[in-house]
Amino acid sequence: MLVPLFRNRRDAGRRLAVALASYRESRPIVLALPRGGVPVGFDVAKALAAPLDVLLVRKIGAPGHEELGLGAVVDGHDPQLVLNEDLVRAVAPPPGYMEAEQHRQLAEIERRRRHYIGDRSPVAVEGRTVIVVDDGIATGATVKAALRGLARNRPARLVLAVPVAPADSLDELSAECDEVVCLATPDPFYAVGPHYRDFRQTEDAEVVRLLAEARQWSTVEPSTPAPG
């Protein structure tokens, strides 16, 4: 019988924060993948006194086969299009398709961002230490796109931090960032959910509440030294 490693996402976040404590002095930015990554990222950001923001990623599916990912649009101060070049060549979508899909997904990202944080702009990551947080990893496809998109915005250091993931996924993702911090790599892995005692779905209302609460300790813009 599989024994859960974490009580819930907040418990996982507090424990992950301990493993990331050395980053506090580098004044990092914490970017959480919604929705489940936000409760984890909240406690990481709180422990590190770091700004917390969401990192939205939208897949671009193939014409008539939405589940087949030709690429993804990654949210941010400078949004990025990340393509699976081999798949794009194999599928050969019609002229204008990728551009239209990119605009459509950017519009959806903007709609979701406004829902979560209102009119606040994404935090700029250039030259900063960036910690990407999720509640766990299965295949890693979304996280890979997120890391590739962020890397193009030239952070000083890019860190992936998750409570639990399969070792083979982490091996693949390690090439996309400077460091991977993971508390557990169970084998066999099965899925993320069984490693939590409480893995109920994170609701939008909780995401909005946690992001608003996080602003209490990150009201100073990352580029501006705190007073005193």
C-alpha positions as CSV (number, residue, x, y, z in Angstrom):
1,M,0.0,0.0,0.0
2,L,1.3,3.4,-1.0
3,V,1.8,5.7,2.0
4,P,1.3,9.4,1.2
5,L,4.4,11.5,1.6
6,F,2.6,14.8,2.2
7,R,-0.5,15.9,4.1
8,N,-1.5,18.4,1.4
9,R,0.0,21.0,-0.9
10,R,0.7,23.5,1.8
11,D,2.6,20.8,3.8
12,A,4.6,20.0,0.7
13,G,5.3,23.7,0.1
14,R,6.6,24.2,3.7
15,R,8.9,21.2,3.3
16,L,10.1,22.3,-0.1
17,A,10.9,25.8,1.3
18,V,13.3,24.2,3.8
19,A,15.2,22.6,0.8
20,L,15.3,26.0,-0.9
21,A,16.4,28.1,2.1
22,S,19.8,28.8,0.6
23,Y,18.1,30.9,-2.1
24,R,16.7,33.4,0.3
25,E,19.7,35.7,0.0
26,S,19.6,35.8,-3.8
27,R,16.1,37.5,-3.7
28,P,14.4,35.0,-6.0
29,I,11.1,35.2,-7.8
30,V,8.7,32.2,-7.3
31,L,6.6,31.3,-10.3
32,A,3.9,28.7,-9.6
33,L,2.0,26.6,-12.2
34,P,-1.7,27.0,-11.6
35,R,-3.7,25.7,-10.2
36,G,-2.1,23.1,-8.0
37,G,1.3,24.6,-7.9
38,V,0.1,27.8,-6.3
39,P,-0.5,26.5,-2.7
40,V,3.0,24.9,-2.9
41,G,4.6,28.0,-4.3
42,F,2.8,30.2,-1.7
43,D,4.7,28.7,1.2
44,V,8.0,28.6,-0.7
45,A,7.6,32.3,-1.5
46,K,6.6,33.2,2.0
47,A,9.7,31.4,3.5
48,L,12.0,33.1,1.0
49,A,10.3,36.5,1.2
50,A,10.0,36.3,-2.5
51,P,7.4,37.7,-5.0
52,L,4.9,35.0,-6.1
53,D,3.4,35.0,-9.5
54,V,1.6,32.5,-11.7
55,L,3.2,31.0,-14.8
56,L,0.6,30.2,-17.4
57,V,1.3,27.7,-20.2
58,R,-1.1,27.0,-23.0
59,K,-0.6,24.1,-25.5
60,I,-1.0,24.6,-29.2
61,G,-2.6,21.5,-30.6
62,A,-2.4,20.1,-34.2
63,P,-5.3,20.9,-36.5
64,G,-8.1,18.5,-35.8
65,H,-6.0,16.8,-33.1
66,E,-5.9,19.2,-30.1
67,E,-4.2,16.6,-27.9
68,L,-1.1,16.5,-30.1
69,G,1.0,19.3,-28.9
70,L,2.9,21.2,-31.7
71,G,4.1,23.7,-29.1
72,A,3.1,25.9,-26.2
73,V,2.8,29.6,-25.4
74,V,4.5,30.5,-22.1
75,D,3.2,33.5,-20.1
76,G,5.5,36.2,-18.8
77,H,6.8,39.8,-19.1
78,D,7.8,38.7,-22.6
79,P,5.7,35.7,-23.6
80,Q,7.4,33.0,-25.6
81,L,6.3,30.5,-28.2
82,V,8.0,27.1,-27.7
83,L,7.7,24.7,-30.6
84,N,8.2,21.0,-31.1
85,E,10.0,21.6,-34.4
86,D,10.1,17.9,-35.5
87,L,6.3,17.6,-34.9
88,V,5.6,20.9,-36.7
89,R,7.5,19.7,-39.7
90,A,5.7,16.3,-39.7
91,V,2.2,17.7,-39.3
92,A,2.9,20.7,-41.7
93,P,0.0,22.9,-40.4
94,P,-1.6,25.2,-43.0
95,P,-0.1,28.7,-43.5
96,G,-1.2,31.1,-40.7
97,Y,-2.3,28.3,-38.4
98,M,0.5,28.6,-35.8
99,E,0.2,32.4,-35.7
100,A,-3.5,32.3,-35.2
101,E,-3.2,29.7,-32.5
102,Q,-0.5,31.7,-30.8
103,H,-2.7,34.8,-30.7
104,R,-5.7,32.7,-29.4
105,Q,-3.7,31.1,-26.6
106,L,-2.1,34.5,-25.6
107,A,-5.7,35.9,-25.3
108,E,-6.6,32.9,-23.1
109,I,-3.5,33.5,-21.0
110,E,-4.4,37.1,-20.6
111,R,-8.0,36.3,-19.6
112,R,-6.8,33.8,-17.0
113,R,-4.1,36.2,-15.7
114,R,-6.7,38.9,-15.2
115,H,-8.9,36.5,-13.4
116,Y,-6.1,35.6,-11.0
117,I,-4.3,38.9,-10.4
118,G,-6.3,41.6,-12.1
119,D,-4.3,44.2,-14.1
120,R,-0.9,43.5,-12.5
121,S,1.8,42.8,-15.1
122,P,3.9,39.6,-15.0
123,V,7.1,39.9,-13.0
124,A,10.2,40.5,-15.2
125,V,12.7,37.6,-14.8
126,E,15.7,38.9,-16.7
127,G,18.8,38.8,-14.5
128,R,16.9,37.3,-11.5
129,T,17.0,33.9,-9.8
130,V,13.7,32.2,-10.8
131,I,12.2,29.2,-9.0
132,V,9.5,27.4,-10.9
133,V,7.1,25.4,-8.6
134,D,4.5,22.8,-9.2
135,D,2.8,20.3,-6.9
136,G,4.5,17.4,-8.8
137,I,5.5,16.1,-12.2
138,A,4.2,13.2,-14.2
139,T,5.3,13.4,-17.9
140,G,6.9,16.9,-17.5
141,A,5.7,18.2,-20.9
142,T,4.1,21.4,-19.5
143,V,7.1,22.1,-17.2
144,K,9.5,21.6,-20.0
145,A,7.7,24.2,-22.1
146,A,7.6,26.5,-19.2
147,L,11.4,26.2,-18.5
148,R,12.3,26.7,-22.2
149,G,10.1,29.8,-22.5
150,L,11.5,31.3,-19.3
151,A,15.1,30.6,-20.3
152,R,14.7,32.8,-23.3
153,N,14.0,35.7,-21.0
154,R,17.5,35.3,-19.6
155,P,17.1,34.7,-15.8
156,A,20.4,34.7,-13.9
157,R,19.5,31.3,-12.5
158,L,16.6,29.0,-13.3
159,V,15.5,26.4,-10.7
160,L,12.8,23.8,-10.9
161,A,11.3,22.9,-7.5
162,V,8.7,20.2,-6.9
163,P,7.8,18.0,-4.0
164,V,7.6,14.7,-5.9
165,A,8.4,13.4,-9.4
166,P,9.6,10.3,-11.3
167,A,13.4,10.2,-11.6
168,D,13.3,9.8,-15.4
169,S,11.3,13.0,-15.9
170,L,13.7,14.9,-13.7
171,D,16.6,13.6,-15.7
172,E,15.1,15.0,-18.8
173,L,14.1,18.3,-17.3
174,S,17.5,18.9,-15.7
175,A,18.8,19.9,-19.1
176,E,16.3,22.8,-19.2
177,C,17.4,24.5,-16.0
178,D,20.3,25.2,-13.7
179,E,19.1,23.1,-10.8
180,V,16.3,20.7,-9.9
181,V,15.2,20.4,-6.3
182,C,12.8,17.5,-5.6
183,L,12.0,16.0,-2.2
184,A,11.1,12.5,-3.4
185,T,11.4,10.3,-6.5
186,P,9.3,7.2,-5.6
187,D,9.7,4.1,-7.8
188,P,7.2,3.0,-9.0
189,F,5.7,6.5,-9.3
190,Y,2.2,5.9,-10.6
191,A,0.9,9.5,-10.5
192,V,1.2,12.7,-8.4
193,G,-2.1,12.4,-6.5
194,P,-1.4,9.2,-4.5
195,H,1.6,10.9,-2.8
196,Y,-0.7,13.4,-1.1
197,R,-3.2,12.5,1.7
198,D,-5.3,15.4,0.5
199,F,-5.1,16.1,-3.2
200,R,-8.4,17.7,-3.8
201,Q,-8.6,20.1,-6.8
202,T,-7.3,23.6,-6.1
203,E,-10.1,26.0,-6.9
204,D,-9.7,29.4,-8.7
205,A,-10.8,31.2,-5.5
206,E,-7.9,29.7,-3.5
207,V,-5.4,30.8,-6.2
208,V,-6.8,34.3,-6.2
209,R,-6.7,34.5,-2.4
210,L,-3.2,33.1,-2.0
211,L,-1.8,35.4,-4.7
212,A,-3.4,38.4,-3.1
213,E,-2.1,37.4,0.4
214,A,1.4,36.9,-1.1
215,R,1.5,40.6,-2.1
216,Q,1.7,41.5,1.6
217,W,5.4,40.5,1.7
218,S,6.3,41.5,-1.9
219,T,4.8,44.9,-2.3
220,V,8.2,46.3,-3.3
221,E,9.0,45.6,-6.9
222,P,11.8,43.0,-7.3
223,S,14.1,45.5,-9.0
224,T,13.8,48.0,-6.1
225,P,15.7,47.5,-2.9
226,A,13.5,47.4,0.2
227,P,13.7,50.5,2.3
228,G,15.9,50.6,5.5
